[in-house]
Amino acid sequence: MDHFATPARFLAMHEATAAAPPALLPPLPLTDDQLLLQAEAALRRQLPPPDAALQACVLIPAKDEAATLPATLAALAAQTTLAGERLPQGMVEVIVLANNCQDRTAAAVRQAARRHPCLLIHVVEVSLPRTHAHVGRARRLLLDEAARRLESTIGPTGVLLNTDADTLAASTWLAANLREIECGAEAVGGRILTQTP
């Protein structure tokens, strides 16, 4: 009978492992879904509340675009109405999602925001899981968050616009898109002209 453990002996033999605090156990790695939820939360946390006058969000996913973003943001800051007048303050915001950047993308955006105070420019830095660290996922995160922001200000008539971090928008790009939406278009596409060096 000595070869069978009694409950008292069993507990005594396994007391050390039974009493090990959970903090000493190695953490389980986060799943991609959990990492994406963290990225969404970081996106919300890093943005200020939307301006009450907000009607449109320009969304720019960026990965290592410190060299090109200043010109892109300058072109957006120079947007006018179709009649050439300045756009109302707070009507438009730009959100740049700096996705897994290794360069000074976020710093370049912050500097552009200081240089162009007439335009609300925000930057959010996130690290997406490698399998999701692409422009499609970054754009989707931006679209979801911008839709939420517009819903809280102007409602379903808010306009979402996308551009790339290396694109120079024409001075009436925003106004032309808004006019098409006001005329009943549900989606508007544009022409892209490439520059050769």
C-alpha positions in Angstrom: 0.0 0.0 0.0 3.0 2.3 0.3 3.3 2.6 -3.4 -0.1 4.4 -3.7 -0.1 8.1 -2.9 -2.6 9.2 -0.3 -4.3 12.5 -0.8 -2.1 14.1 1.9 1.1 12.8 0.3 -0.1 13.8 -3.2 -0.7 17.3 -2.0 2.6 17.5 -0.3 4.5 16.3 -3.4 2.7 18.7 -5.7 2.4 21.7 -3.4 5.1 23.7 -5.2 3.5 23.5 -8.6 0.0 23.9 -7.3 0.9 27.1 -5.5 3.0 28.7 -8.3 1.6 32.2 -8.9 0.3 32.9 -12.4 2.7 35.8 -12.7 5.6 33.3 -12.8 4.1 31.4 -15.7 5.3 32.6 -19.2 2.7 34.7 -21.0 1.0 33.2 -24.0 1.8 35.0 -27.2 -1.0 37.2 -28.5 -3.0 36.1 -31.5 -3.1 38.2 -34.7 -6.7 39.1 -33.8 -5.6 40.3 -30.3 -2.8 42.4 -31.9 -5.2 44.0 -34.3 -7.6 44.9 -31.5 -4.6 46.5 -29.7 -3.8 48.5 -32.9 -7.5 49.7 -33.1 -7.3 50.8 -29.5 -4.0 52.6 -30.1 -5.5 54.4 -33.1 -8.4 55.7 -31.0 -6.2 56.5 -28.0 -3.8 58.6 -30.1 -6.4 60.7 -31.8 -7.9 63.8 -30.2 -11.7 64.1 -30.3 -13.0 65.2 -33.7 -13.7 68.9 -34.3 -17.4 69.8 -34.1 -17.2 71.2 -37.7 -15.7 68.0 -39.1 -17.3 66.9 -42.4 -14.6 65.0 -44.2 -11.6 62.8 -43.3 -8.6 62.3 -45.6 -6.9 59.1 -44.8 -3.3 58.2 -45.6 -1.7 54.9 -44.7 2.1 55.3 -44.6 5.1 53.0 -44.2 8.5 54.6 -44.2 7.3 57.7 -46.1 9.1 60.5 -44.2 10.6 61.8 -47.5 7.3 62.1 -49.4 4.7 63.0 -46.8 5.7 66.7 -46.3 4.8 67.5 -49.9 1.6 65.4 -49.8 0.5 67.2 -46.6 1.4 70.6 -48.0 -0.8 69.9 -51.1 -3.7 69.0 -48.8 -3.1 72.1 -46.7 -3.4 74.2 -49.9 -6.9 72.8 -50.8 -9.5 75.4 -51.8 -13.1 75.5 -52.8 -13.9 75.3 -56.5 -14.0 79.1 -56.5 -10.5 79.3 -55.1 -11.4 80.3 -51.5 -10.0 78.7 -48.4 -11.9 75.8 -46.9 -13.6 76.4 -43.5 -11.5 75.7 -40.5 -12.1 72.3 -38.9 -14.2 71.0 -41.9 -11.5 68.5 -42.9 -9.0 66.5 -41.0 -6.1 64.3 -42.2 -5.2 61.1 -40.4 -1.9 59.4 -41.3 -1.5 55.9 -40.0 2.3 55.2 -39.6 2.3 51.5 -40.0 5.4 49.6 -38.7 7.7 52.5 -39.7 11.4 52.3 -39.4 12.1 55.9 -40.5 10.9 59.3 -39.2 7.4 59.2 -40.8 5.6 60.2 -37.6 8.0 63.1 -36.9 7.6 64.3 -40.5 3.8 64.4 -40.1 4.0 66.3 -36.7 6.4 68.8 -38.3 3.9 69.3 -41.2 1.1 69.8 -38.7 3.0 72.6 -37.1 3.9 74.1 -40.5 0.2 74.0 -41.7 -2.0 75.0 -38.7 -4.9 75.7 -41.0 -5.4 72.0 -41.5 -6.1 69.4 -38.8 -3.3 66.8 -39.3 -3.0 63.8 -37.0 -0.6 60.9 -37.0 -1.1 57.6 -35.3 1.7 55.1 -34.9 0.9 51.4 -34.8 2.7 48.1 -35.1 0.6 45.6 -37.0 1.3 41.9 -36.9 3.5 40.9 -39.9 0.7 39.1 -41.7 -1.5 42.2 -41.5 1.2 44.9 -41.9 0.1 46.0 -45.4 -1.6 49.0 -46.9 -5.0 47.2 -47.2 -5.2 46.5 -43.4 -3.9 50.0 -42.6 -6.5 51.6 -44.9 -9.2 49.5 -43.3 -8.3 50.6 -39.8 -8.3 54.2 -41.0 -11.7 53.9 -42.7 -13.3 52.3 -39.7 -12.0 54.9 -37.3 -12.8 57.8 -39.6 -16.4 56.6 -40.1 -16.8 56.4 -36.3 -15.5 60.0 -36.0 -17.7 61.4 -38.7 -20.7 59.6 -37.3 -20.1 61.5 -34.0 -20.1 64.9 -35.8 -22.0 65.2 -39.0 -23.5 61.7 -39.2 -23.9 59.6 -42.3 -23.3 62.5 -44.7 -19.6 62.6 -43.7 -17.1 61.9 -46.5 -14.1 59.6 -46.4 -11.3 60.3 -48.8 -8.2 58.2 -49.4 -4.9 59.1 -50.9 -1.3 57.8 -50.7 1.6 59.2 -48.9 3.5 60.0 -52.1 0.6 61.8 -53.9 0.2 65.5 -54.6 -3.5 66.3 -54.7 -4.6 69.1 -57.1 -5.7 72.2 -55.2 -9.4 71.5 -55.7 -9.2 67.8 -55.3 -11.2 67.8 -52.0 -13.8 70.3 -53.3 -14.3 68.4 -56.5 -14.8 65.1 -54.6 -17.3 66.8 -52.2 -19.2 68.3 -55.0 -19.6 64.9 -56.7 -20.9 63.5 -53.4 -23.3 66.4 -53.0 -24.6 65.7 -56.5 -25.5 62.1 -55.5 -22.4 60.1 -56.2 -21.8 57.3 -53.7 -18.2 56.9 -54.6 -15.7 59.1 -56.6 -12.5 58.0 -58.3 -9.9 60.2 -59.6 -7.1 60.4 -62.2 -3.6 59.8 -61.2 -0.8 61.5 -63.2 2.7 60.1 -62.6 5.8 62.2 -62.5 9.0 60.9 -64.1 12.3 62.0 -62.5 
